[in-house]
Amino acid sequence: MPGFLEGVLADLRAPVEKDPAARGYLDVILSYPGWKAQTAHRVIHVLYTAKIPLLPRFLASLSRFWTGIEIDPGATLGNGIFIDHGIGVVIGETAEVGDGCTIYQGVTLGGTSLAKTKRHPTLGRDVVVGGGAAVLGAITVGDGARIGANSVVVKDVPPHATVVGIPGRVVLQDGKPISTPADPRPRVDLPDPNAPLIAELSDRIAALETRLAELERKNAPSSV
């Protein structure tokens, strides 16, 4: 129970410390869906680890309906996590989220396998995952890493790295830019699919201009 209360209180402090819009603890309790979902999950996870059938998943579905955040009963959450805005967040069964992480709206911590093994990501401490990002598979995101909004990450991320893009690639390491090597593959100059159409239209315009010039000559008044 002390560990449970410690987690709930740490989660309560996180929005107050990280969100300038938070007006205090009561504001978080009443209006922050992330804190509500996390608190509900802590109760649900206790029931899940006690191997109580059906009830944890049923309560998780109620929490999803209530908050718009889906956290599988089996997911492991650390303390002081801040789920900001929260709508559309999905955290899978074998996902692990470390202390102090920040997760924005629309984030998916998903699996890439149907096997009943570890198939969801592990986030270290103080990881930030931007809105709409997908972190997929049994990969590890190191402490202090940052995942850019709408990125898709399918490989391990080093600690204190910044990852962006689809698929995600490291662009900063310890705050320093990472130089990207040139693509060794030969470039292929593909034909422009619109070129034939443009050429045909040009020919038609030229023919119309020629025809118009002929008509103008025929209709021109003859000199006396």
Backbone bond lengths (Angstrom), bond angles and torsions (degrees), N, CA, C in turn:
res aa  C-N    CA-C-N  psi(-1)  N-CA   C-N-CA  omega(-1)  CA-C   N-CA-C  phi
1 M - - - 1.466 - - 1.531 113.29 -
2 P 1.376 119.18 -42.02 1.469 117.68 176.73 1.520 112.41 -57.52
3 G 1.357 116.65 -39.85 1.455 119.90 178.32 1.512 112.17 -64.47
4 F 1.332 116.13 -37.37 1.460 121.27 178.53 1.523 110.03 -63.03
5 L 1.329 116.92 -49.72 1.465 120.99 -178.89 1.526 111.34 -65.51
6 E 1.324 116.20 -36.63 1.461 119.92 177.75 1.523 110.53 -60.89
7 G 1.337 116.33 -42.24 1.457 120.32 178.60 1.515 112.44 -65.58
8 V 1.326 116.88 -44.12 1.463 121.05 -179.82 1.530 110.58 -61.01
9 L 1.335 116.61 -44.19 1.460 120.17 -178.37 1.529 111.50 -69.73
10 A 1.331 116.63 -37.77 1.466 119.43 177.32 1.524 110.57 -64.05
11 D 1.330 116.42 -40.83 1.468 120.11 176.75 1.523 111.05 -64.51
12 L 1.323 116.82 -32.65 1.460 120.97 179.59 1.528 111.11 -70.70
13 R 1.324 116.34 -36.44 1.468 119.86 -179.96 1.526 112.26 -72.46
14 A 1.327 116.81 -31.05 1.469 120.31 -173.07 1.529 113.41 -56.63
15 P 1.342 120.37 -49.70 1.471 118.91 179.32 1.526 112.91 -63.38
16 V 1.329 116.60 -36.37 1.460 119.69 -179.79 1.523 110.36 -63.86
17 E 1.336 116.25 -37.16 1.461 120.60 -178.21 1.530 112.75 -80.70
18 K 1.345 117.20 -29.60 1.467 120.12 -171.65 1.523 114.63 -105.59
19 D 1.315 117.75 -18.28 1.467 120.30 -175.15 1.518 109.93 -114.08
20 P 1.343 118.13 111.23 1.467 119.47 179.56 1.520 113.34 -64.31
21 A 1.343 117.18 -16.32 1.464 119.81 178.88 1.520 112.41 -80.26
22 A 1.328 117.84 -15.02 1.468 120.77 -178.63 1.521 109.79 -68.32
23 R 1.329 116.02 132.59 1.464 121.60 -177.55 1.527 112.44 -100.13
24 G 1.312 116.45 12.67 1.453 119.37 179.96 1.516 111.44 128.33
25 Y 1.320 115.73 178.42 1.463 121.25 -174.76 1.521 112.44 -64.00
26 L 1.324 117.16 -40.84 1.467 119.44 -179.66 1.525 110.57 -63.79
27 D 1.322 116.69 -38.21 1.465 120.73 176.92 1.528 110.49 -60.31
28 V 1.327 117.18 -43.44 1.465 121.26 179.14 1.522 110.49 -63.53
29 I 1.322 116.90 -45.59 1.468 120.99 -178.56 1.524 111.16 -60.92
30 L 1.325 116.56 -40.01 1.464 120.00 -174.22 1.523 113.48 -84.42
31 S 1.341 117.54 -31.66 1.465 117.44 -166.20 1.523 115.93 -128.71
32 Y 1.313 119.53 2.48 1.464 120.66 -178.52 1.523 110.29 -103.88
33 P 1.341 117.64 107.92 1.463 119.93 -177.59 1.522 113.06 -64.52
34 G 1.330 117.07 -29.62 1.457 119.36 179.69 1.512 111.98 -61.02
35 W 1.326 116.60 -47.75 1.462 119.93 179.94 1.524 110.89 -63.62
36 K 1.318 117.00 -39.48 1.464 120.00 178.40 1.522 110.90 -62.40
37 A 1.339 116.29 -44.56 1.465 120.12 -179.40 1.523 111.15 -65.10
38 Q 1.332 117.08 -40.45 1.461 120.35 -179.90 1.525 111.36 -66.58
39 T 1.326 116.80 -42.06 1.461 120.13 179.80 1.519 110.75 -64.91
40 A 1.328 116.25 -43.58 1.464 119.56 176.59 1.523 110.27 -60.93
41 H 1.329 116.24 -40.76 1.469 119.30 -178.83 1.525 111.52 -63.65
42 R 1.303 117.49 -35.94 1.466 119.10 -179.83 1.527 110.79 -61.13
43 V 1.314 116.64 -40.40 1.471 120.14 176.42 1.528 109.80 -67.60
44 I 1.321 115.76 -46.17 1.470 120.86 -177.54 1.524 110.83 -62.77
45 H 1.329 116.73 -39.48 1.469 120.29 -178.17 1.529 111.40 -66.00
46 V 1.327 116.72 -34.91 1.473 119.85 175.49 1.522 110.18 -61.30
47 L 1.326 116.49 -44.19 1.466 120.44 178.10 1.525 110.73 -65.01
48 Y 1.328 116.13 -37.40 1.468 120.62 -179.65 1.525 111.00 -64.99
49 T 1.329 116.39 -46.38 1.465 119.77 -179.31 1.525 111.59 -68.36
50 A 1.336 116.98 -22.83 1.467 120.69 174.91 1.521 111.69 -81.24
51 K 1.346 116.04 1.74 1.474 123.02 177.25 1.532 112.81 60.44
52 I 1.324 115.42 34.28 1.463 119.95 173.79 1.530 107.49 -76.76
53 P 1.317 118.68 125.10 1.471 120.02 -174.81 1.531 112.47 -75.62
54 L 1.317 115.96 149.82 1.467 125.92 168.97 1.523 114.73 65.40
55 L 1.318 117.90 -46.92 1.463 120.56 -172.58 1.532 112.86 -58.18
56 P 1.343 119.73 -45.45 1.468 118.16 179.97 1.529 113.08 -58.18
57 R 1.324 116.74 -43.25 1.462 119.31 -178.47 1.532 111.03 -69.26
58 F 1.327 116.70 -36.04 1.468 119.84 177.56 1.527 110.22 -64.80
59 L 1.332 116.74 -45.02 1.463 119.93 179.37 1.530 110.94 -65.75
60 A 1.332 116.88 -35.26 1.464 120.00 177.44 1.524 111.02 -63.86
61 S 1.330 116.61 -36.65 1.471 119.40 177.93 1.524 110.79 -67.02
62 L 1.331 116.88 -36.74 1.469 119.68 176.04 1.525 110.80 -65.34
63 S 1.323 116.56 -41.16 1.463 120.77 178.62 1.524 110.67 -63.28
64 R 1.335 116.90 -40.38 1.466 120.62 178.12 1.525 110.45 -62.32
65 F 1.332 116.52 -42.79 1.463 120.90 178.99 1.526 110.67 -64.31
66 W 1.315 116.61 -36.90 1.463 122.92 -175.66 1.529 111.72 -75.41
67 T 1.337 117.18 -38.85 1.464 120.36 -170.61 1.529 114.48 -112.90
68 G 1.336 118.03 -17.33 1.457 120.38 -174.33 1.513 113.21 78.20
69 I 1.327 117.10 10.62 1.464 123.20 -178.84 1.522 108.45 -118.63
70 E 1.332 116.43 128.96 1.465 120.24 -178.29 1.526 109.94 -108.50
71 I 1.322 115.76 112.35 1.462 122.00 176.61 1.522 107.22 -120.35
72 D 1.317 116.41 117.11 1.463 119.64 179.84 1.526 109.95 -63.34
73 P 1.331 118.08 142.69 1.465 120.36 -179.91 1.521 113.92 -54.40
74 G 1.333 117.29 -28.11 1.456 120.08 -177.47 1.509 115.02 -83.80
75 A 1.324 118.64 -11.11 1.465 121.26 -177.88 1.525 110.63 -64.44
76 T 1.333 115.63 146.82 1.463 121.47 -179.35 1.522 109.14 -109.94
77 L 1.329 116.38 119.06 1.462 121.86 -178.61 1.517 110.00 -113.45
78 G 1.326 115.91 135.73 1.446 120.53 175.12 1.517 111.67 -80.09
79 N 1.323 115.94 -164.80 1.462 121.67 -178.42 1.529 110.83 -99.46
80 G 1.326 115.48 151.85 1.453 120.66 175.00 1.511 114.34 71.00
81 I 1.330 117.18 27.80 1.464 121.41 177.52 1.527 108.97 -81.97
82 F 1.327 115.93 140.23 1.464 121.11 178.33 1.517 108.60 -117.61
83 I 1.327 117.05 111.57 1.462 122.43 173.10 1.522 106.62 -98.23
84 D 1.332 116.13 102.97 1.465 121.04 -173.56 1.528 110.62 -88.97
85 H 1.309 116.57 133.81 1.474 124.54 -175.56 1.526 109.76 65.24
86 G 1.317 117.15 -61.99 1.459 120.75 165.51 1.507 117.64 88.86
87 I 1.309 118.92 -29.32 1.460 119.50 -172.55 1.530 110.02 -57.66
88 G 1.316 116.14 131.42 1.453 121.38 177.41 1.511 115.88 84.74
89 V 1.322 118.65 1.20 1.467 120.69 177.32 1.525 109.69 -70.26
90 V 1.342 116.17 134.74 1.467 122.17 177.62 1.526 107.91 -129.43
91 I 1.329 116.22 124.57 1.465 122.15 179.04 1.522 107.71 -122.91
92 G 1.326 116.67 116.61 1.454 122.30 -171.63 1.520 114.80 -76.33
93 E 1.325 114.32 173.03 1.469 122.62 -170.29 1.524 113.96 -58.37
94 T 1.324 118.19 -44.22 1.463 120.15 -175.82 1.525 112.34 -102.17
95 A 1.329 116.96 14.36 1.464 120.49 177.45 1.523 110.12 -70.47
96 E 1.330 115.11 148.44 1.464 122.04 175.18 1.521 108.03 -130.55
97 V 1.318 115.68 129.60 1.465 121.27 -177.75 1.520 107.83 -121.37
98 G 1.333 116.62 121.57 1.451 121.21 -175.35 1.517 113.74 -77.19
99 D 1.324 114.79 171.46 1.462 121.70 -179.49 1.530 110.74 -58.86
100 G 1.318 115.30 141.68 1.456 121.14 170.57 1.512 116.29 75.62
101 C 1.330 118.02 9.24 1.468 119.77 -179.87 1.527 110.89 -71.37
102 T 1.323 115.43 153.72 1.461 122.28 174.48 1.521 108.37 -121.89
103 I 1.320 116.09 126.05 1.461 122.20 -177.28 1.522 108.26 -125.27
104 Y 1.330 116.10 125.37 1.459 120.51 -178.83 1.526 111.41 -96.18
105 Q 1.317 115.66 175.38 1.464 122.55 -173.32 1.526 112.02 -58.88
106 G 1.323 115.92 147.31 1.456 121.38 173.71 1.511 115.84 75.05
107 V 1.311 118.33 9.01 1.465 121.30 -179.13 1.526 110.16 -77.39
108 T 1.337 115.76 140.58 1.461 121.72 174.70 1.521 109.21 -119.80
109 L 1.318 116.10 122.92 1.464 121.95 168.75 1.520 105.06 -104.92
110 G 1.326 116.03 88.49 1.459 121.34 -166.85 1.513 113.56 -113.74
111 G 1.321 114.23 171.99 1.455 121.56 179.58 1.510 111.90 -103.45
112 T 1.328 115.10 161.64 1.462 121.04 177.22 1.523 111.25 -123.84
113 S 1.319 116.86 15.53 1.457 120.98 -177.68 1.517 109.20 -141.82
114 L 1.319 115.94 152.75 1.462 121.17 175.34 1.523 111.68 -95.55
115 A 1.327 117.35 -2.29 1.463 121.03 -179.32 1.523 110.16 -68.45
116 K 1.317 116.29 145.90 1.467 121.17 179.65 1.525 109.76 -85.08
117 T 1.319 114.99 59.49 1.456 122.57 178.08 1.524 107.69 -133.46
118 K 1.312 116.41 -173.37 1.454 120.63 174.67 1.526 108.91 -61.76
119 R 1.310 117.61 115.59 1.466 121.19 -174.35 1.529 112.78 -138.19
120 H 1.320 116.84 4.82 1.465 121.59 179.30 1.530 109.34 -119.37
121 P 1.314 117.92 162.61 1.465 120.52 -174.09 1.521 113.91 -73.57
122 T 1.322 113.35 161.26 1.462 122.52 172.59 1.522 108.12 -117.17
123 L 1.317 116.71 121.57 1.465 121.91 176.98 1.518 108.63 -99.83
124 G 1.331 116.42 131.68 1.450 120.13 175.65 1.520 111.71 -73.27
125 R 1.314 115.86 -162.22 1.462 120.59 -179.24 1.533 110.04 -78.59
126 D 1.334 114.61 145.07 1.474 122.40 171.10 1.528 113.59 58.25
127 V 1.305 116.99 32.97 1.463 121.76 174.76 1.526 108.96 -81.18
128 V 1.331 117.40 142.46 1.463 122.70 175.88 1.526 107.95 -116.03
129 V 1.331 116.13 125.13 1.463 121.36 179.63 1.523 107.70 -116.64
130 G 1.329 116.94 115.52 1.456 122.28 -175.81 1.511 113.32 -72.13
131 G 1.327 115.73 161.50 1.457 122.51 -175.61 1.521 113.11 -55.49
132 G 1.329 115.77 136.00 1.453 121.74 176.20 1.512 115.48 77.81
133 A 1.324 118.12 0.08 1.466 120.30 -178.88 1.522 110.51 -73.71
134 A 1.334 115.37 151.31 1.464 122.10 175.23 1.524 108.08 -122.96
135 V 1.318 115.44 122.16 1.466 121.77 176.07 1.522 105.38 -112.60
136 L 1.323 116.77 114.50 1.462 120.68 -164.94 1.519 112.06 -123.88
137 G 1.334 114.92 138.29 1.452 120.91 174.53 1.517 112.58 94.26
138 A 1.333 114.86 174.12 1.465 121.48 -177.92 1.523 109.88 -81.91
139 I 1.318 115.55 62.40 1.461 121.69 -178.66 1.522 109.05 -107.37
140 T 1.326 115.48 168.67 1.460 121.33 -179.96 1.521 109.44 -120.18
141 V 1.311 115.56 129.79 1.465 122.25 174.56 1.522 106.79 -106.35
142 G 1.321 116.58 117.72 1.453 121.31 -172.69 1.516 114.32 -68.09
143 D 1.329 115.01 163.83 1.463 121.87 -179.88 1.528 110.94 -53.82
144 G 1.322 115.39 137.37 1.457 120.82 173.66 1.511 115.73 72.30
145 A 1.326 117.47 7.67 1.469 119.81 179.53 1.521 110.29 -74.47
146 R 1.330 115.36 158.46 1.463 121.66 178.55 1.525 108.61 -128.04
147 I 1.328 115.45 130.36 1.459 122.16 178.43 1.526 107.59 -108.55
148 G 1.322 117.25 122.21 1.455 121.24 -177.41 1.516 112.49 -68.92
149 A 1.326 115.94 156.01 1.464 122.02 179.73 1.522 110.67 -57.31
150 N 1.330 115.29 137.89 1.473 124.14 176.30 1.528 113.97 65.15
151 S 1.318 117.88 12.61 1.461 120.43 175.81 1.524 110.06 -75.03
152 V 1.333 115.62 156.62 1.464 121.88 174.05 1.525 106.82 -122.15
153 V 1.323 116.24 112.18 1.461 121.89 -173.94 1.520 109.20 -110.37
154 V 1.326 116.62 123.29 1.469 121.42 -178.31 1.526 111.72 -127.41
155 K 1.336 117.44 4.84 1.461 121.42 177.99 1.523 109.30 -128.69
156 D 1.337 115.73 159.53 1.457 120.65 178.82 1.525 110.81 -55.56
157 V 1.326 114.77 145.94 1.467 121.42 178.82 1.524 108.15 -116.57
158 P 1.332 119.00 127.31 1.464 120.56 179.88 1.528 111.12 -66.17
159 P 1.329 117.03 157.66 1.468 119.78 175.19 1.530 111.30 -58.31
160 H 1.321 115.60 142.45 1.469 123.49 174.52 1.530 112.82 60.25
161 A 1.326 115.96 29.23 1.463 120.80 175.24 1.521 109.29 -101.80
162 T 1.326 115.99 156.00 1.461 122.19 173.56 1.518 107.98 -114.26
163 V 1.330 115.30 127.13 1.461 121.58 -175.79 1.522 109.09 -119.15
164 V 1.329 117.16 135.38 1.462 121.88 176.09 1.518 108.99 -139.74
165 G 1.336 115.57 161.21 1.454 120.80 169.79 1.509 115.06 98.02
166 I 1.341 114.34 175.99 1.463 123.76 178.02 1.527 107.62 -129.12
167 P 1.318 119.23 111.53 1.461 126.31 -9.62 1.523 110.56 -69.76
168 G 1.317 116.02 159.56 1.454 120.30 -176.43 1.521 112.69 -62.09
169 R 1.324 115.89 140.05 1.460 121.10 176.60 1.529 108.26 -136.41
170 V 1.300 115.67 149.19 1.460 121.06 -179.17 1.526 109.16 -76.55
171 V 1.325 116.39 124.02 1.470 120.93 177.89 1.524 111.77 -112.37
172 L 1.320 117.15 -20.65 1.461 121.61 175.86 1.526 108.80 -135.29
173 Q 1.323 115.99 140.95 1.455 121.29 173.47 1.518 107.85 -131.84
174 D 1.320 116.03 118.06 1.465 121.22 -175.59 1.522 111.07 55.54
175 G 1.334 115.43 36.41 1.455 121.07 176.77 1.510 115.21 82.21
176 K 1.340 118.01 1.21 1.463 121.39 -178.39 1.521 110.11 -109.34
177 P 1.348 117.47 138.04 1.470 120.20 -178.78 1.525 111.88 -61.92
178 I 1.316 114.86 144.32 1.458 121.99 175.96 1.522 108.08 -101.04
179 S 1.328 116.96 124.36 1.463 119.80 177.61 1.514 109.09 -76.17
180 T 1.323 115.88 133.69 1.460 121.45 -179.59 1.518 109.29 -95.55
181 P 1.353 118.78 123.51 1.466 120.05 179.43 1.517 111.31 -64.52
182 A 1.324 114.91 151.54 1.462 119.55 179.07 1.518 110.49 -64.23
183 D 1.300 115.58 146.91 1.462 121.10 178.56 1.529 109.04 -68.82
184 P 1.367 117.63 117.34 1.469 119.30 -177.01 1.520 113.73 -75.20
185 R 1.309 117.82 -12.37 1.459 119.89 -176.86 1.528 110.41 -71.32
186 P 1.345 117.95 139.02 1.473 119.73 178.37 1.515 110.99 -64.36
187 R 1.295 114.65 142.33 1.457 119.59 178.49 1.523 109.54 -82.91
188 V 1.286 116.73 138.46 1.458 122.46 -179.70 1.519 107.84 -111.45
189 D 1.341 115.74 123.56 1.461 120.40 178.07 1.516 108.42 -84.52
190 L 1.298 116.02 100.11 1.455 120.79 -179.17 1.524 109.88 -81.27
191 P 1.328 117.51 146.19 1.470 119.59 178.43 1.522 111.23 -66.66
192 D 1.329 114.42 147.61 1.457 119.83 177.28 1.528 108.59 -73.68
193 P 1.343 118.69 118.38 1.464 119.41 -178.16 1.525 113.30 -64.72
194 N 1.333 116.86 -18.81 1.467 119.90 -179.62 1.527 112.93 -90.08
195 A 1.332 116.89 -8.33 1.465 119.59 -175.49 1.525 113.10 -59.96
196 P 1.350 120.78 -46.48 1.474 119.19 179.14 1.522 113.27 -59.71
197 L 1.334 116.49 -39.85 1.459 119.83 179.96 1.524 110.94 -65.12
198 I 1.325 116.04 -42.70 1.462 119.71 179.41 1.526 110.64 -63.75
199 A 1.347 116.54 -41.59 1.469 119.97 178.89 1.519 111.21 -63.05
200 E 1.344 116.95 -41.54 1.466 120.65 179.28 1.523 110.86 -63.63
201 L 1.332 116.38 -43.18 1.462 119.77 178.97 1.528 110.95 -63.56
202 S 1.333 116.40 -39.21 1.471 119.58 178.26 1.523 110.99 -62.70
203 D 1.348 116.79 -41.80 1.470 120.40 178.44 1.523 110.97 -62.95
204 R 1.334 116.38 -41.93 1.466 119.56 -179.97 1.521 111.21 -64.53
205 I 1.320 116.56 -41.03 1.466 120.07 179.15 1.527 110.06 -63.67
206 A 1.343 116.39 -42.28 1.468 119.50 178.95 1.521 111.09 -62.85
207 A 1.354 117.11 -40.89 1.468 120.47 178.95 1.522 110.82 -64.63
208 L 1.339 116.84 -41.44 1.461 120.28 178.77 1.523 111.24 -64.37
209 E 1.314 116.57 -40.50 1.464 119.47 178.54 1.530 110.86 -64.05
210 T 1.345 116.44 -40.79 1.474 119.81 177.43 1.520 111.04 -62.74
211 R 1.338 116.29 -45.21 1.464 120.74 179.78 1.518 111.15 -62.75
212 L 1.332 116.69 -41.43 1.462 121.28 178.93 1.527 110.70 -62.38
213 A 1.321 116.16 -41.41 1.469 119.20 178.95 1.524 110.99 -63.39
214 E 1.349 117.49 -39.00 1.465 120.72 178.00 1.522 111.24 -63.91
215 L 1.326 116.99 -43.52 1.463 120.49 179.23 1.517 111.22 -63.61
216 E 1.316 116.80 -39.53 1.462 119.92 179.06 1.528 110.71 -63.72
217 R 1.345 117.41 -39.03 1.460 119.85 178.63 1.529 111.16 -66.39
218 K 1.337 117.24 -40.46 1.463 120.73 -179.96 1.523 111.57 -65.69
219 N 1.313 116.55 -37.51 1.459 120.72 -175.62 1.526 113.01 -90.08
220 A 1.298 115.68 -3.83 1.468 117.56 -179.56 1.530 109.24 -67.54
221 P 1.343 119.68 137.88 1.472 122.04 179.24 1.526 110.65 -64.72
222 S 1.313 115.18 136.15 1.473 119.58 -179.94 1.524 109.72 -75.36
223 S 1.304 115.51 144.75 1.473 119.52 179.58 1.527 110.29 -77.00
224 V 1.295 117.83 142.60 1.475 123.28 -178.18 1.513 108.89 -87.65
